[in-house]
Amino acid sequence: MNTNLVARSLQKMQSFWQNRPRRLDARALQKVREQLRECARGAGGEVAARIRAGSLGESYLRLDSVGKHAFLRLIATEFGPDPARVAAAHTRYQESLGSPAQWEAEARLWNALRSPRTRILTQFAALSTGVRFLIDLRVDLLRLLQEDPELVSLDRELEYLLTSWFDVGFLELRRITWQSPAMLLEKLIQYEAVHTIHSWSDLRNRLDSDRRCYGFFHPRMPDEPLIFVEVALTDHLADNVQDLLNIDAPVFDTRAADTAIFYSISNTQEGLRGVSFGHFLLKRVIEDLQRDFPRLKRFSTLSPLPLLRRWAEKTPANWQDALLPGELKKIGGHANIPATAEAVYALLAGSAWQDDARLVRLLQAPLVRLAARYLLGAKAGEEQIFDPVGRFHLGNGASIERLNFLADTSEKGLAQSFGLMVNYLYTPDEIEDNVENLLQKGKIAASPTIRHAAMLKGN
């Protein structure tokens, strides 16, 4: 065996797109089973292991969706820990508690729990494109989990491995500029998840001298940002995303900047779901910005409320409570509709209402009130914050500073949140206290303005 064989195996793996996907029949399944057993045993040396992993990877990538499901089920159901070995190791551990033999028994239990799946997955990771392969494989796993819960153990094991491989200590913070490689800039356009990048001119505006863009990169994927954040340097708390994204707006003189606005944060790898490094990104970016711009005093977001409208639809009582009787009467009279919450909500279904200046003024207070209650009171569970963006920022120590009415009048913004956006504020000296209060007391950090808008006591 020689490294040329490994190179050929890797070349096959990387050119799989040229092959037509195929099914995994009984004979092919048995061959895969035998290859997986060899991987689990670790037979042969390092070169042999890489050749096997490359061959298995090539086989998997050429399968259709049914074949991939069968492949993954095989790993999940036939290559888990040995139940008898785990039971024996657990019994020995329980019997040795408090004795000198406890630590040896603990090590044996840990080894018993380490399944052959781990050895198989780790051999894939040794390939030059293996980490990328495993991330994409997990995307398939996450999709299949909805119909096949027996894949859960394999998914959890792979998530654990990816979490250790993508620890923040292994990641590199890199600034992305207009001079970055074109391939990387194309990926920014592809991966932007908050505000679509419509053109190269749009992208160039986001990378101009009054902007910053930072991403986390892994050494095994040096040209692939794992997460990136777009920042605008300004002298005020931004309240309108269309203004921020206006490619015709004059470039701001950064010498006068005292505020950094994080207006878009995008995770790029679905296969890394559950692997958290976003809060480390923001902390590192704040440190970098403070070093380059000592006058910066405020670090804030201009964030969407992606589930506000869905929440209002599913909990109509909250929409009803957000409208005061006097407001209902005025809105109904002006719009010539019944003075009911249902009629007003139907009015909001389209976008024409935003062109009526008086109607906009009448709707502002109830919509801001609704959004404030949503941010402070909507839960996905007993403890969890319902809004995913809020969950991210509040969990990282930010506070809710201000709601901005008609801050995003794009079709997406109106559909998600009636055009509302929110400023989350990162105050470096308060971040740790905010996190502690949220975790220990369930208290959400918010400005008095937000609490007053929600008309809530406490919390």
C-alpha positions as CSV (number, residue, x, y, z in Angstrom):
1,M,0.0,0.0,0.0
2,N,1.2,3.5,-0.7
3,T,0.0,7.1,-0.5
4,N,-0.8,7.1,-4.3
5,L,-3.7,4.8,-3.5
6,V,-5.0,7.2,-0.9
7,A,-4.7,10.1,-3.4
8,R,-6.7,8.1,-6.0
9,S,-9.3,7.3,-3.4
10,L,-9.6,11.0,-2.4
11,Q,-9.8,12.0,-6.1
12,K,-12.7,9.6,-6.6
13,M,-14.5,11.0,-3.5
14,Q,-14.1,14.6,-4.8
15,S,-15.4,13.8,-8.3
16,F,-18.5,11.9,-7.2
17,W,-20.8,14.5,-8.8
18,Q,-19.9,13.0,-12.2
19,N,-21.6,9.7,-11.2
20,R,-25.3,9.1,-11.4
21,P,-26.8,8.3,-7.9
22,R,-27.7,4.7,-7.5
23,R,-29.6,2.5,-5.1
24,L,-28.1,0.3,-2.4
25,D,-29.2,-3.3,-3.1
26,A,-28.8,-6.3,-0.7
27,R,-25.5,-7.3,-2.2
28,A,-24.0,-3.8,-2.1
29,L,-25.4,-3.3,1.5
30,Q,-23.5,-6.4,2.6
31,K,-20.3,-5.1,1.0
32,V,-20.8,-1.8,2.9
33,R,-21.4,-3.7,6.1
34,E,-18.1,-5.6,5.7
35,Q,-16.2,-2.4,5.0
36,L,-17.7,-0.8,8.1
37,R,-16.7,-3.8,10.2
38,E,-13.1,-3.4,9.0
39,C,-13.2,0.3,9.8
40,A,-14.6,-0.5,13.3
41,R,-11.8,-3.0,13.9
42,G,-9.2,-0.6,12.7
43,A,-7.5,-3.4,10.7
44,G,-4.3,-2.4,8.9
45,G,-2.3,0.8,9.2
46,E,-3.1,4.4,8.7
47,V,-3.0,4.2,4.9
48,A,-5.3,1.3,4.9
49,A,-7.8,3.1,7.1
50,R,-7.8,6.1,4.8
51,I,-8.3,4.0,1.7
52,R,-11.3,2.3,3.4
53,A,-12.8,5.6,4.5
54,G,-12.3,7.1,1.0
55,S,-14.0,4.1,-0.6
56,L,-16.9,4.2,1.8
57,G,-17.2,8.0,1.3
58,E,-17.3,7.5,-2.4
59,S,-19.9,4.8,-2.1
60,Y,-22.1,7.0,0.1
61,L,-21.9,10.0,-2.1
62,R,-23.0,8.1,-5.1
63,L,-26.1,6.7,-3.5
64,D,-29.7,8.1,-3.9
65,S,-31.7,9.2,-0.9
66,V,-33.0,5.7,-0.2
67,G,-29.6,4.3,-0.3
68,K,-28.1,6.9,2.0
69,H,-30.9,6.2,4.5
70,A,-30.0,2.5,4.5
71,F,-26.3,3.3,4.8
72,L,-26.9,5.5,7.8
73,R,-29.3,3.1,9.5
74,L,-26.6,0.4,9.1
75,I,-24.1,2.5,11.1
76,A,-26.7,3.6,13.6
77,T,-28.2,0.2,14.4
78,E,-25.3,-2.2,14.0
79,F,-22.3,-0.3,15.3
80,G,-23.4,1.1,18.6
81,P,-21.9,0.1,22.0
82,D,-22.1,-3.5,23.1
83,P,-25.0,-3.6,25.7
84,A,-23.5,-6.5,27.7
85,R,-20.1,-4.8,27.9
86,V,-21.7,-1.5,29.0
87,A,-23.8,-3.3,31.6
88,A,-20.8,-5.2,33.0
89,A,-18.7,-2.0,33.1
90,H,-21.5,-0.1,34.8
91,T,-21.9,-2.8,37.5
92,R,-18.2,-2.8,38.2
93,Y,-18.2,1.0,38.5
94,Q,-21.1,1.0,40.9
95,E,-19.5,-1.6,43.0
96,S,-16.2,0.2,43.2
97,L,-17.5,3.7,44.2
98,G,-15.5,5.1,47.1
99,S,-12.7,2.6,46.7
100,P,-9.3,2.9,45.0
101,A,-10.6,0.9,42.1
102,Q,-13.3,3.5,41.2
103,W,-11.1,5.4,38.7
104,E,-10.1,2.4,36.8
105,A,-13.7,1.2,36.7
106,E,-14.7,4.7,35.4
107,A,-12.2,4.5,32.6
108,R,-13.5,1.0,31.6
109,L,-17.1,2.3,31.6
110,W,-16.1,5.2,29.4
111,N,-14.3,2.8,27.0
112,A,-17.4,0.5,26.9
113,L,-19.6,3.5,26.0
114,R,-17.3,4.5,23.1
115,S,-19.0,2.8,20.2
116,P,-17.6,1.5,17.0
117,R,-19.5,4.3,15.3
118,T,-16.9,6.8,16.8
119,R,-14.0,4.9,15.2
120,I,-15.8,4.8,11.9
121,L,-16.6,8.5,11.9
122,T,-13.1,9.5,13.0
123,Q,-11.6,7.6,10.1
124,F,-13.6,9.7,7.7
125,A,-12.3,12.8,9.4
126,A,-8.7,11.8,8.6
127,L,-9.3,12.4,4.9
128,S,-8.4,15.8,3.4
129,T,-12.1,16.4,2.6
130,G,-13.4,14.2,5.4
131,V,-14.6,17.0,7.8
132,R,-16.6,18.6,4.9
133,F,-18.0,15.1,4.1
134,L,-19.2,14.6,7.7
135,I,-20.8,18.0,7.9
136,D,-22.8,17.2,4.7
137,L,-23.6,13.7,6.0
138,R,-25.1,15.3,9.1
139,V,-27.4,17.4,6.9
140,D,-28.7,14.1,5.5
141,L,-29.1,12.8,9.1
142,L,-31.0,15.8,10.3
143,R,-33.4,15.5,7.4
144,L,-34.0,11.8,8.0
145,L,-34.4,12.1,11.7
146,Q,-38.0,13.4,11.2
147,E,-39.0,10.0,9.8
148,D,-36.5,7.6,11.5
149,P,-35.9,8.3,15.2
150,E,-33.5,5.3,15.4
151,L,-30.9,7.6,13.8
152,V,-30.8,9.8,16.9
153,S,-27.9,8.0,18.5
154,L,-25.8,8.4,15.4
155,D,-26.7,12.0,15.1
156,R,-25.9,12.8,18.8
157,E,-22.5,11.0,18.4
158,L,-21.6,12.9,15.3
159,E,-22.8,16.2,16.9
160,Y,-20.5,15.5,19.8
161,L,-17.5,14.8,17.6
162,L,-18.2,18.0,15.5
163,T,-18.5,20.0,18.7
164,S,-15.0,18.9,19.8
165,W,-13.5,19.4,16.3
166,F,-15.0,22.8,15.9
167,D,-14.2,24.1,19.4
168,V,-13.6,27.9,19.3
169,G,-10.0,27.3,20.2
170,F,-9.4,25.8,16.8
171,L,-11.2,28.5,14.9
172,E,-9.6,31.6,13.2
173,L,-11.3,35.0,13.2
174,R,-10.7,36.6,9.8
175,R,-11.9,39.9,8.4
176,I,-13.4,39.6,4.9
177,T,-12.9,42.5,2.6
178,W,-13.5,43.4,-1.0
179,Q,-10.0,42.1,-1.7
180,S,-10.7,38.6,-0.4
181,P,-10.7,35.8,-3.0
182,A,-13.7,35.8,-5.3
183,M,-14.7,32.3,-4.3
184,L,-15.1,33.5,-0.7
185,L,-17.1,36.5,-1.7
186,E,-19.4,34.3,-3.7
187,K,-20.0,32.3,-0.6
188,L,-21.0,35.4,1.3
189,I,-23.7,36.0,-1.3
190,Q,-24.8,32.3,-1.1
191,Y,-24.9,32.0,2.6
192,E,-26.3,35.4,3.6
193,A,-29.4,34.3,5.6
194,V,-30.8,37.6,7.0
195,H,-30.7,40.2,4.2
196,T,-30.3,38.9,0.7
197,I,-27.3,40.2,-1.2
198,H,-28.8,41.2,-4.5
199,S,-25.7,42.1,-6.6
200,W,-22.0,42.6,-6.5
201,S,-22.6,46.3,-5.9
202,D,-24.7,45.4,-2.9
203,L,-21.9,43.2,-1.6
204,R,-19.3,45.9,-2.2
205,N,-21.4,48.3,-0.2
206,R,-21.4,45.9,2.7
207,L,-17.6,45.7,2.6
208,D,-16.9,49.4,2.2
209,S,-14.6,51.4,4.5
210,D,-17.5,52.2,6.9
211,R,-18.3,48.5,7.2
212,R,-16.7,45.4,8.6
213,C,-17.3,41.7,7.9
214,Y,-15.8,39.0,10.1
215,G,-16.0,35.2,9.9
216,F,-14.8,32.2,11.8
217,F,-12.8,29.7,9.8
218,H,-11.6,26.1,10.5
219,P,-8.2,25.0,9.4
220,R,-9.7,22.0,7.6
221,M,-12.1,24.3,5.7
222,P,-10.0,27.4,5.2
223,D,-12.1,28.8,2.3
224,E,-15.5,28.2,4.0
225,P,-16.8,30.6,6.6
226,L,-18.6,28.8,9.4
227,I,-20.4,31.9,10.5
228,F,-20.0,35.6,9.6
229,V,-21.3,38.9,10.9
230,E,-21.8,42.1,9.0
231,V,-21.1,45.4,10.9
232,A,-21.9,49.0,10.1
233,L,-19.9,51.8,11.8
234,T,-22.0,54.8,12.5
235,D,-22.8,57.6,15.1
236,H,-26.3,56.5,16.0
237,L,-28.4,53.5,16.9
238,A,-29.7,52.4,13.5
239,D,-33.4,52.0,13.2
240,N,-34.0,51.2,9.5
241,V,-32.3,48.4,7.6
242,Q,-33.2,49.8,4.2
243,D,-31.0,52.8,5.1
244,L,-28.2,50.6,6.2
245,L,-28.3,48.6,2.9
246,N,-28.8,51.6,0.6
247,I,-25.9,51.3,-1.9
248,D,-26.4,55.0,-2.9
249,A,-25.9,56.3,0.6
250,P,-22.7,58.3,1.2
251,V,-19.8,56.4,2.9
252,F,-19.7,57.4,6.6
253,D,-16.5,58.9,8.0
254,T,-15.4,56.2,10.5
255,R,-13.4,58.8,12.5
256,A,-16.8,60.0,13.9
257,A,-18.0,56.5,14.6
258,D,-19.1,55.7,18.2
259,T,-21.5,52.9,17.4
260,A,-21.1,49.5,15.8
261,I,-24.3,47.9,14.4
262,F,-24.3,44.1,13.9
263,Y,-27.0,44.0,11.2
264,S,-26.6,40.4,9.9
265,I,-25.3,37.2,11.4
266,S,-25.4,34.1,9.3
267,N,-24.5,30.5,10.1
268,T,-23.5,28.8,7.0
269,Q,-23.4,25.1,7.8
270,E,-26.6,23.3,8.5
271,G,-24.6,20.2,9.4
272,L,-23.1,22.1,12.4
273,R,-26.5,22.7,14.0
274,G,-26.1,22.5,17.8
275,V,-22.4,23.5,17.6
276,S,-22.3,26.9,19.2
277,F,-19.7,29.5,18.4
278,G,-21.7,32.6,17.6
279,H,-21.3,34.3,20.9
280,F,-17.5,33.8,20.7
281,L,-17.6,35.4,17.3
282,L,-19.3,38.6,18.7
283,K,-17.0,38.8,21.6
284,R,-13.9,38.5,19.4
285,V,-15.4,41.1,16.9
286,I,-16.1,43.6,19.7
287,E,-12.5,43.2,20.9
288,D,-11.2,43.7,17.4
289,L,-13.4,46.8,16.8
290,Q,-12.4,48.4,20.1
291,R,-8.8,48.0,19.2
292,D,-9.2,49.6,15.8
293,F,-11.7,52.2,16.8
294,P,-11.2,53.3,20.5
295,R,-14.0,55.8,20.3
296,L,-16.7,53.1,19.9
297,K,-19.0,53.2,22.9
298,R,-22.0,51.2,21.8
299,F,-22.3,47.8,20.2
300,S,-25.8,47.0,19.0
301,T,-27.7,44.9,16.6
302,L,-30.5,45.7,14.2
303,S,-32.2,42.4,14.3
304,P,-35.4,40.8,12.8
305,L,-38.2,39.3,14.7
306,P,-38.6,36.3,12.4
307,L,-41.5,34.5,14.3
308,L,-43.5,37.5,15.5
309,R,-46.3,37.2,12.9
310,R,-46.5,33.5,13.3
311,W,-46.8,33.8,17.1
312,A,-49.5,36.4,16.7
313,E,-51.5,34.1,14.4
314,K,-51.2,31.2,16.7
315,T,-52.1,33.2,19.8
316,P,-54.9,35.5,18.7
317,A,-55.6,36.5,22.3
318,N,-52.2,38.3,22.4
319,W,-53.2,40.3,19.3
320,Q,-56.6,41.1,20.9
321,D,-54.9,42.3,24.1
322,A,-52.4,44.5,22.2
323,L,-55.3,46.6,20.8
324,L,-56.9,49.1,23.2
325,P,-60.6,49.8,22.7
326,G,-59.9,53.4,21.7
327,E,-57.3,52.3,19.2
328,L,-59.7,49.8,17.7
329,K,-62.4,52.4,17.2
330,K,-60.0,54.9,15.5
331,I,-58.5,52.3,13.2
332,G,-61.9,50.9,12.2
333,G,-63.3,54.3,11.6
334,H,-60.4,55.4,9.4
335,A,-60.1,52.2,7.4
336,N,-63.8,51.7,7.2
337,I,-63.7,48.3,8.7
338,P,-65.3,46.7,11.8
339,A,-63.7,47.8,15.0
340,T,-62.5,44.2,15.8
341,A,-59.0,42.7,16.3
342,E,-59.8,40.2,13.5
343,A,-60.6,42.9,11.0
344,V,-57.5,44.9,11.9
345,Y,-55.3,41.8,11.5
346,A,-56.9,41.1,8.1
347,L,-56.0,44.7,7.1
348,L,-52.3,43.9,7.9
349,A,-52.3,40.9,5.6
350,G,-51.3,43.1,2.7
351,S,-48.7,45.8,2.4
352,A,-50.9,48.7,1.3
353,W,-51.5,49.9,4.8
354,Q,-48.0,51.2,5.1
355,D,-48.8,53.8,2.4
356,D,-51.5,55.4,4.5
357,A,-49.7,57.8,6.8
358,R,-52.6,58.1,9.3
359,L,-53.2,54.4,9.4
360,V,-49.5,53.9,10.0
361,R,-49.6,56.2,13.0
362,L,-52.7,54.4,14.4
363,L,-51.1,51.0,14.1
364,Q,-47.7,51.9,15.5
365,A,-48.6,51.7,19.2
366,P,-50.5,48.3,19.1
367,L,-47.8,46.7,16.9
368,V,-44.9,47.9,19.1
369,R,-46.9,46.7,22.2
370,L,-47.4,43.3,20.6
371,A,-43.7,43.0,19.7
372,A,-42.6,44.0,23.3
373,R,-44.9,41.4,24.8
374,Y,-43.6,38.8,22.3
375,L,-40.0,39.5,23.2
376,L,-40.5,39.5,27.0
377,G,-43.2,36.9,27.3
378,A,-43.3,34.4,24.4
379,K,-41.9,31.1,25.4
380,A,-41.1,27.9,23.5
381,G,-41.0,25.9,26.7
382,E,-41.0,26.6,30.4
383,E,-37.7,28.4,30.3
384,Q,-36.8,28.9,26.6
385,I,-37.2,32.2,24.8
386,F,-39.5,31.7,21.8
387,D,-37.8,34.1,19.3
388,P,-34.6,32.4,17.9
389,V,-32.7,35.6,17.3
390,G,-33.6,36.9,20.8
391,R,-32.6,33.5,22.3
392,F,-29.2,33.9,20.6
393,H,-28.5,37.5,21.7
394,L,-30.1,37.4,25.1
395,G,-28.3,34.2,25.8
396,N,-25.0,35.9,24.9
397,G,-25.6,38.8,27.4
398,A,-27.3,41.4,25.3
399,S,-30.3,43.5,26.4
400,I,-33.4,44.5,24.5
401,E,-32.9,48.2,23.9
402,R,-35.5,49.5,21.4
403,L,-38.2,48.4,19.0
404,N,-38.1,50.1,15.6
405,F,-41.4,50.4,13.7
406,L,-41.4,49.9,9.9
407,A,-37.6,49.3,10.1
408,D,-37.8,46.6,7.4
409,T,-40.4,47.3,4.7
410,S,-39.2,44.6,2.4
411,E,-41.7,41.8,1.6
412,K,-39.8,39.5,3.9
413,G,-39.8,42.0,6.8
414,L,-43.5,42.7,6.5
415,A,-44.4,39.0,6.3
416,Q,-42.3,38.1,9.3
417,S,-42.9,40.9,11.7
418,F,-45.1,43.6,10.2
419,G,-41.9,45.5,9.4
420,L,-40.6,45.8,13.0
421,M,-37.0,45.2,14.0
422,V,-35.3,45.4,17.4
423,N,-32.0,46.7,18.7
424,Y,-30.2,44.4,21.1
425,L,-27.5,46.2,23.0
426,Y,-24.2,44.7,24.0
427,T,-22.7,46.6,26.9
428,P,-19.3,44.9,27.7
429,D,-19.5,45.6,31.5
430,E,-23.0,44.1,31.7
431,I,-22.8,41.0,29.5
432,E,-21.9,38.5,32.3
433,D,-24.5,39.8,34.7
434,N,-27.2,39.6,31.9
435,V,-26.3,36.0,31.2
436,E,-26.3,35.1,34.9
437,N,-29.7,36.7,35.5
438,L,-31.2,35.0,32.5
439,L,-29.9,31.5,33.5
440,Q,-30.4,31.7,37.2
441,K,-33.6,33.9,37.5
442,G,-35.1,33.7,34.0
443,K,-34.9,37.5,33.9
444,I,-34.6,39.1,30.4
445,A,-32.5,42.3,30.3
446,A,-34.5,45.1,28.7
447,S,-34.7,48.8,28.7
448,P,-37.5,50.7,30.6
449,T,-38.9,51.7,27.3
450,I,-39.4,48.1,26.2
451,R,-41.0,47.1,29.6
452,H,-43.3,50.1,29.4
453,A,-44.3,49.3,25.9
454,A,-45.2,45.7,27.0
455,M,-47.1,47.0,30.0
456,L,-45.7,44.1,32.0
457,K,-44.7,44.1,35.6
458,G,-41.5,42.5,36.8
459,N,-39.5,40.2,34.5
